[in-house]
């Protein structure tokens, strides 16, 4: 048995691949374009492991995707590959349109053609990994996002993810392709590219650099430990119903400023700075355009129907995350220099 994972060298994708192979012997074919956030160092533990077949390539390359499906005959496609950083989407929206919309379209069409050749098509799954940001911004006292909440994306990133969600749903309704979707809250954990809030704060604090916080820092996010997210996707693949969407959240609503202060407190404990508490480095900067004030996920459905709940509290997950970055300074150096993109950036396969 085999699954095809797109974006498996990225942050969430690599955690998923490692978790998947730690839990069984099912082969993973891992397709990643190795853009700036794709990092082969994330998968170093799998070097030489025949269960992991790495392929450097673009999800928009229909011939390549068709070839991988025909050769490896996966029972499922798990689609992580996407451009994800809001700030980058504001600067270069065309990159997000191409990767998130066109890329998802190409994958869906390739999967649909492959699915029609299967002797047991009902056993196939196309799982699409999406975000809570498609729902827009919540008022401070509004109920958390449910799966039926209207889409109101605010950024080019969230707009392109919303478009990809609609494509996935349309391929189920029009063609019957057995799809599932998860919309997750803010992930954090090992292997996250240090442009996102938590790893950026860790890296900057260790270097004695400013800890930039947009606006007043009171933007609220629901924080989900990446390992819990991976277990939720496994639950959806095993028990989710085709055509359905499941919200995945950590039940951890925190203002950004509180998150940064928590990171600083852990660093004060684990790696104290002789110059003083790390919180002295907190610096408020001009807010970004269209910055949503609050996200919150209602994850009752996935708990009720699939029996999934997060295992980590925010406190336990954050401690694991800070400790990981402290123990992997070399990884940070390599990913910031681009070295982790490795020799496969020139093309080819790597098992």
N, C-alpha and C positions, 0 to 999 in steps of 0.2 A: 504494500500500500504506500501511496505517495501523496503529498500535498504540495502545491505550488504557492509560494509566498512571494509577494512583490514588496520591495522596499525592506528586505530582511537584513540589510546592513545598517539601517537607521536605528534611531533610539528605541522606539517601541517594537519595531520589527525584529531587531536583534535579540531583545529580551524575550520575545515570543518564540523565536527559533531555538534559543538556548533552553527555554522552559519546555518546549515541545519535545525536544530530543532527550532532555533529562527524564521525561515521563514515559518514554517508549521508544521503539525502534523504527517507527514509520519514517521513511525518507522524506527530507525536505529539499525541494528544488527552490533555490533562493535567487530571484531575479532582482538586480539592483543596478541603477545607472551610476552609482557612486558619485552623486553630486556632492556639494560641499558638506552635507550632513550625513552622507553615507560613509561608513568607516569600517574597513576590514578588520581593524584591531578589535572591534566589538565581537568578532567571531573567531578570534585567535584560539579559543579553547576547542574549536572544532577542526583545527588543522589536522588533516590526515584521517578524519572521520568519514567513512564511506557513506554514512547516512545523510551527509550534507553536501549538496551539489550547488556550488555557487556559480552563477552566470552573470557576467557583466553585460548589461544591455538595458534598453529603454522600453518601457511598457507601451510606447507608441509604435514600436517596430512590430507590425502585425505578422510579418513572416517569421520573426524570431519567436513570438508568442505562440503562433500556430505550431512551429517546430517543437517547442518545449512540451506543449500539450500532447502532440502526437507521439513524441518519443517517450515521455515519462508517464503518461496516462494517469494524472492525478485524480483523486476522488474529490478534491476540494481545491478552490483557489481562495487564498486569504490576502486581501488587497489592502496593504498599508501604504504603498508608494504614493507620496504626495509632497508638494511644497507646503510648508506648515507655518512659517513664521509671519505674524501679522505685519511687523515693520517691513520685512522684505516685500510683502505683497503690496504695500503702499508705494514702495519705490519701483517695483518691477511687476506690475500686475499681469503682464503678458506671460511671464514664466508660470504663473499659477493657473492661468487659463489653459495653457498647453498641457501641463502635467496633470492637473486635477480633473479637468473636463475632457479634453481630447484623450488623455491617457486612459481614463476610466471607460470611455466609449470604445476604444480599441480593445481593451480587455474584455468588455462585455460581449462584443461581437465575436471575438475569438473563442470565448467560453461558450457562447451560444452554438457556434458551429461545431465545436468539439462535443458538447453535451448531446447534440442530436445523433452522434455516432455511437453513444454508449448503449450497452446491452441493458443496463439498469439505470436509466437516466434519473429516476426518482431518488437515487442514493447520492447524487452529485450535489455539491453546495458551492455557491459563490458568495463569500462573506466580504462585506465592504465595511471598512473601519472609518468612521466619521467622527464628528465633533459636536459638542454642545453649542459651539459658536454659531451654528446655522440658525439657532432660535433667536438670536439677538440679545438684547439687554433686559434684565428684570428690574422692576422697582424693588426698593429695599424690603418691603413686606409682602411682595407677591409670592404666590405658591411656586415651588420649584418646577423646572421644565419636566413635563411628561412627554410621552411619545406622540401625543396628539397636538402638542403646542404648535402654533403657526410658525412658519419660517420667516425670520426677519433679519437676515444677515446684514452686518454693518461694514465689514471690511472686504477688500478684494479676496482675501483668503477665505473668509467664511462664505462669501457669495459663490466661489468656485466649488467649495465643498457642498453647499446646498444644491448646486447644479448637478454634481456627481450623485448625490443622494437621489435626486429626482430621476436621473437616468437609470440607476439601479432599480428603483421601484417600477419604472416604466417597462423595463425588460422583463420583470416578473409579470406585470399585468398584461402586456401585449404578447409576449412570446412564451410565458410560462417558465422562464429560466428560474430554477430554485435558488433564490437569493435570500440572504439575511443581512441586516445592517445593525451596527452598534454606534451610538452617539455617546462619546465618552467625555468626562470632565478633564480638567487640567492634570496631565500626567507628570510625575517626577520620579527620579530614581537613577540607577546606574546607566551610563552610556549616553546621557542626554547632552546634546551639543551645547557648549557654554555660551549661547546667546539667550537662552531661556532663563526665566527669573531665578530659580533656585541655583542652578550651576553657575550662572553668572555672578551671583552674590558670593558664592563660595570662592570662586577663582579670584574675583576682585579683592575680597577681604583678605585672602592669604597673601596677595601682592601689595596690600596696603593702599589700594586704589579706591576711588569713590564708589559707593553703592547707589547707582542711580535709580530713583523711584519716580515713576510718572505722576505728575500732579500731586494730589494730597495723599496718594497711596492707599486710599480707602476703597479701591475697586475690589470687589469680593469675588473670589473664585472657589470652586469646589475641588479639592485636591485629592487625586487618586494615585496611589502607589502603583508603579508600572507592573509589578508582579501580580497585583490584584487584577489589573486590566487584562493581563494575559490569561489568567484563570477564567475570567468572564468570557473571553472569546472562545476558549476551549468549551465552556458550558454551552454557548450558543451553537457551536459546530456540532456538539453531541446531541443537544436536545431542543434547539431552537426550531421554530416552525417556518417553512419557506414563506417569503413575502412579508415577514414581520421585522419590526425594529425594536431594539432593546436599548434603553438608556443605561449607561454604566457610570456610576459615581461613587465617590468615597465617603459620602456623608460628612464632609469636612469643609464647611464654608469658612474661609478665612480672608480677611483683608490682606492685600499685598504687603502693607507695612508690617502687619503682625507676623507674616511669614518671614520677612527679612529679619525682623528682630529675633525670631526663633532661630534662624540660621546663625545669627551673630552670637546668641547665647550658647549654642552648641559649640561653635568655634572657640568661644572664650573658655569653655570647659575642656575641649579636646586638643586645641592648639592655641593656647593663650598668646597674645601679642604683647611684648614688653612695652609697646607704645600706649597701650590702654585698650579698653573694651572695643570690639569691632564695630559696635553700633555708632561709634563716633564718625564712621565713614559714610553713614547714610546721607544721601544728597537728593533733594527733590529737584526734578527737572521738568521742563515744559511737557504737558500731557500730549499724547499723540492724537491725531485726528480720529474721530469716530470711536473713541475708546469706550467700550461697554462697561457699565458700572458694576453689574452683578451677573454672575452665572450661578445656577444651582440646579443640580440634577436630582430628580425623583427616581430612585432606582428600585422602587417597590415591585415593578412588573417583573424584572429579571429575578428578583428574590422569590416572588410568589410563583412564577411559572417554571423557573429553571433551578431554583434552590441556591442561587449564588448570592453571597454577601462578601464584601471586602474583609480580608483577614487583618490588615494593618490599620492601626489608628494613625492619625497624622503625626503624632509624636514618635511612634515607633518607626514609621516609614521614613520620617525626616532624619532621625538618628542614623538609620542604616545608610541613607543617601549621603549625608555629610561624611560619615566614616569611609564610605567607598571612595569619595573624591580625595580624601586625605591619603588614602592608601594607593591611589592611582594617579599620582602627579605626572608620571611619564605618559599616561594615556592623554591627559589634558594637553601636555606639550605637543604631542604628535597630532592630535586632532586639530589644534589651533594652527599648526603649521601646514596641514593638509597631508602629512606623511601617511596617515592611516588609510588614505584612499588606495595606496598600494599599487603593485604592478598590474593588477587586473584593470586598472584605469585605461590601459591600452587595448582592452578587449579580450575575449576568450572565456573559457570556463575554468573554474577552479573547484575541485572537490574538497 
